[in-house]
Amino acid sequence: MQTSDEQATDMMFRLVEQMADKEGVTEQLKVESPMLWVGRMNEIQARAREIVYQELIYSRRHP
């Protein structure tokens, strides 16, 4: 069984990968426009982090 930290990390990586793929944030974009890629990835990571907090952390505080 995974710890809460491991679950959160796994969920974060999965969400970021899925969101980036869905939104077209690719390695090609990283090469062609690095600053745009960084900005988009930062936005995706922030949204993914909020989902992880809601699903795994906040939900455990308030059953």
N, C-alpha and C positions, 0 to 999 in steps of 0.2 A: 504494500500500500504506500502511495506517495504522501509525502508531507504536504502541508498547505503551501509552503514555499515552492516545492517542486511542481505542484499542480498549477500555481499561479504562473511560474516561469514557462511551463509547457503551453498553457493556454495563451500567454502573451505571444510567444513565438508563432504559434499556429494562427492566431488572429492577424498579426502583422503580415505574415506571408499571404494569407487569404485576401486581406484588404489591398495589399500592394498589387497582387495579381489582378484583382477585380478592377482596380483603378488605373492599371497600366503603368505602374511605377516599376520600371524594369532596369536591368543592368545596362541596357542600351541607353536609357534616359540618363543613367548615372554617368556614362561616358560622354554623352552629347551635351548634357546640361547639369553638371554636378550640383550647383547651388539650388536649382529647382528640385532635383532629386532629394537633397538633404531636407529642404523645406517640406516636401510632400511626405517623406518618411517620418519627420518629426510630428507632423499632424496625425499620421496614421498611428504612430506609437502612442500619442496622447489619447486618442480615441480608444485604442485597444486597452490601454492602462485603465481607463474609466470602466470599461466593460469588465475587466478582471476584478477591479475593486467591487463593483456592483454584484457580480456573480459569486465571487469566492470570499471576499472579505466582509463587506457590509451585510451580506445575507446571513453570515454566521453570527454576527452580533445581535441581529434582530430576527430570531426564529419565528 
